[in-house]
């Protein structure tokens, strides 16, 4: 894990308390029926608050609490998608839920999110160049990798979409593309390469001043957990991957 300065440590503790307080406040507002914004936005916002809070919980070694809160964040992403009437953008919401469910150590929930993404992919036609084409293709490929049912047209679509992206933003799609191809080919080196590209994406796109982003790379960590669930043996170390969380989320006990 990344070493923090004393100032960063203090900021992390302050932000942990702030995110937890805001999450509790928003849950209370919902129970009291005082939510003024639309529910998809409300639930996704609450999920983000929990995700930020839980990442900082990982920083202070509250692993059991972290897994529970990752699951809670996943549930709020699910509720956001369920409340939304905008179909294709919901694939991004579901992908975020899938990552959080992975970090919670819940493979059944991960498969549920993957199946929900697949339902959208199978009922809506999107071509490269259309609105929301990136989230449609990368979410579809991610779902296929989880379900071990890789569709070549999704891989081709993601590759085409990715060619039009700036270099840093292209790393995300490249990571998913490489990872999914590795799952398709049962190629451990390719799978590991995909996770490393996702780590590179996190490192290059994160803000040095953002302590949440300095703690861990959630997407890369989630991909590693999914890989280990599938029985692949990967030796991968990074300051952005909290191995205690990985071990807890992949433990069979």
KELOGU-948062 format. One record per residue (C-alpha): residue in three letters; x, y, z. Coordinates in steps of 0.2 Angstrom, whole numbers, padded with zeros to 4 digits, always signed. Layout:
BEGIN
ALAXYZ/...
***
This chain:
BEGIN
UNK+0000+0000+0000/UNK+0006+0018-0004/UNK+0014+0026+0011/UNK+0006+0042+0017/UNK+0014+0058+0024/UNK+0007+0063+0041/UNK-0003+0076+0032/UNK-0011+0064+0020/UNK-0014+0052+0034/UNK-0024+0065+0044/UNK-0033+0070+0028/UNK-0038+0052+0025/UNK-0045+0050+0043/UNK-0055+0066+0041/UNK-0062+0061+0024/UNK-0066+0043+0031/UNK-0077+0051+0044/UNK-0085+0063+0032/UNK-0090+0050+0020/UNK-0097+0039+0033/UNK-0107+0053+0040/UNK-0113+0059+0023/UNK-0118+0041+0019/UNK-0128+0039+0035/UNK-0136+0056+0032/UNK-0142+0051+0015/UNK-0149+0034+0021/UNK-0159+0043+0034/UNK-0166+0055+0021/UNK-0172+0041+0011/UNK-0180+0032+0026/UNK-0189+0048+0030/UNK-0194+0051+0012/UNK-0185+0067+0010/UNK-0175+0063-0006/UNK-0177+0078-0018/UNK-0166+0072-0032/UNK-0171+0058-0044/UNK-0168+0040-0037/UNK-0155+0034-0049/UNK-0144+0049-0046/UNK-0147+0047-0027/UNK-0143+0029-0026/UNK-0127+0030-0037/UNK-0122+0045-0026/UNK-0124+0035-0010/UNK-0115+0021-0018/UNK-0100+0032-0022/UNK-0100+0039-0004/UNK-0099+0021+0002/UNK-0085+0016-0010/UNK-0074+0031-0005/UNK-0078+0027+0013/UNK-0074+0009+0011/UNK-0057+0012+0002/UNK-0052+0023+0016/UNK-0057+0009+0028/UNK-0045-0002+0019/UNK-0032+0011+0022/UNK-0035+0009+0041/UNK-0035-0010+0040/UNK-0054-0012+0044/UNK-0055-0026+0031/UNK-0071-0035+0038/UNK-0080-0018+0038/UNK-0073-0014+0021/UNK-0080-0030+0013/UNK-0097-0027+0021/UNK-0097-0009+0014/UNK-0091-0014-0003/UNK-0107-0025-0003/UNK-0118-0011+0002/UNK-0111+0000-0011/UNK-0114-0014-0024/UNK-0132-0015-0018/UNK-0135+0004-0020/UNK-0128+0003-0038/UNK-0140-0011-0041/UNK-0154+0000-0035/UNK-0148+0015-0046/UNK-0149+0004-0061/UNK-0166-0003-0057/UNK-0173+0014-0054/UNK-0166+0021-0071/UNK-0176+0021-0087/UNK-0160+0025-0097/UNK-0154+0008-0103/UNK-0137+0009-0110/UNK-0129+0021-0097/UNK-0135+0009-0084/UNK-0122-0004-0090/UNK-0109+0008-0082/UNK-0119+0008-0066/UNK-0119-0011-0066/UNK-0101-0012-0070/UNK-0097-0002-0054/UNK-0108-0013-0044/UNK-0099-0028-0051/UNK-0082-0021-0046/UNK-0089-0018-0028/UNK-0096-0035-0027/UNK-0079-0042-0032/UNK-0071-0032-0018/UNK-0084-0038-0006/UNK-0079-0056-0010/UNK-0096-0061-0016/UNK-0095-0071-0033/UNK-0113-0074-0034/UNK-0117-0056-0033/UNK-0104-0053-0046/UNK-0112-0065-0058/UNK-0129-0057-0055/UNK-0122-0040-0061/UNK-0114-0048-0076/UNK-0131-0056-0081/UNK-0140-0039-0079/UNK-0127-0031-0091/UNK-0129-0046-0103/UNK-0148-0043-0103/UNK-0145-0025-0109/UNK-0132-0030-0122/UNK-0144-0042-0129/UNK-0159-0030-0130/UNK-0151-0014-0136/UNK-0140-0012-0152/UNK-0126+0000-0151/UNK-0113+0003-0164/UNK-0095+0011-0162/UNK-0098+0030-0163/UNK-0115+0029-0155/UNK-0119+0038-0139/UNK-0112+0028-0124/UNK-0103+0016-0135/UNK-0088+0014-0123/UNK-0098+0009-0108/UNK-0109-0003-0118/UNK-0094-0012-0125/UNK-0082-0012-0110/UNK-0096-0017-0098/UNK-0102-0031-0110/UNK-0084-0038-0112/UNK-0082-0037-0093/UNK-0098-0047-0090/UNK-0093-0060-0103/UNK-0076-0062-0094/UNK-0085-0065-0078/UNK-0098-0078-0086/UNK-0084-0086-0097/UNK-0095-0083-0112/UNK-0084-0071-0123/UNK-0093-0064-0138/UNK-0081-0059-0152/UNK-0091-0044-0159/UNK-0090-0036-0142/UNK-0071-0037-0142/UNK-0071-0030-0159/UNK-0083-0016-0154/UNK-0072-0012-0139/UNK-0056-0011-0150/UNK-0064+0000-0162/UNK-0071+0012-0149/UNK-0054+0012-0140/UNK-0045+0018-0156/UNK-0054+0035-0155/UNK-0049+0038-0136/UNK-0035+0049-0130/UNK-0020+0039-0123/UNK-0024+0039-0105/UNK-0042+0035-0107/UNK-0039+0022-0119/UNK-0029+0012-0106/UNK-0045+0008-0097/UNK-0053+0000-0113/UNK-0037-0008-0117/UNK-0036-0016-0100/UNK-0053-0024-0101/UNK-0050-0029-0119/UNK-0033-0038-0114/UNK-0041-0046-0099/UNK-0056-0053-0108/UNK-0045-0060-0122/UNK-0034-0068-0109/UNK-0050-0076-0101/UNK-0056-0082-0118/UNK-0039-0090-0122/UNK-0035-0096-0104/UNK-0019-0086-0105/UNK-0012-0082-0088/UNK+0001-0070-0095/UNK-0013-0060-0105/UNK-0024-0059-0090/UNK-0010-0053-0079/UNK-0006-0040-0093/UNK-0024-0034-0093/UNK-0023-0031-0074/UNK-0006-0022-0076/UNK-0013-0010-0089/UNK-0028-0006-0077/UNK-0015-0002-0064/UNK-0006+0009-0076/UNK-0023+0017-0080/UNK-0026+0020-0061/UNK-0009+0027-0058/UNK-0009+0039-0073/UNK-0027+0045-0071/UNK-0027+0047-0052/UNK-0024+0064-0043/UNK-0009+0064-0031/UNK-0019+0075-0019/UNK-0034+0063-0019/UNK-0031+0051-0004/UNK-0044+0039-0009/UNK-0036+0037-0026/UNK-0019+0035-0017/UNK-0025+0020-0007/UNK-0030+0007-0020/UNK-0035+0004-0038/UNK-0052-0004-0036/UNK-0054-0010-0054/UNK-0037-0018-0055/UNK-0040-0026-0037/UNK-0057-0032-0043/UNK-0050-0040-0059/UNK-0037-0049-0048/UNK-0050-0056-0037/UNK-0061-0062-0051/UNK-0045-0070-0059/UNK-0041-0079-0043/UNK-0059-0085-0041/UNK-0057-0093-0058/UNK-0042-0104-0052/UNK-0028-0094-0061/UNK-0012-0092-0051/UNK-0005-0075-0053/UNK+0009-0067-0044/UNK+0006-0049-0045/UNK+0011-0035-0032/UNK+0007-0017-0033/UNK+0006-0003-0020/UNK-0011+0000-0027/UNK-0018-0018-0023/UNK-0021-0021-0005/UNK-0017-0040-0003/UNK-0025-0042+0014/UNK-0042-0037+0005/UNK-0038-0049-0009/UNK-0034-0063+0003/UNK-0050-0060+0013/UNK-0061-0059-0003/UNK-0054-0075-0011/UNK-0054-0085+0005/UNK-0065-0101+0005/UNK-0068-0100+0024/
***
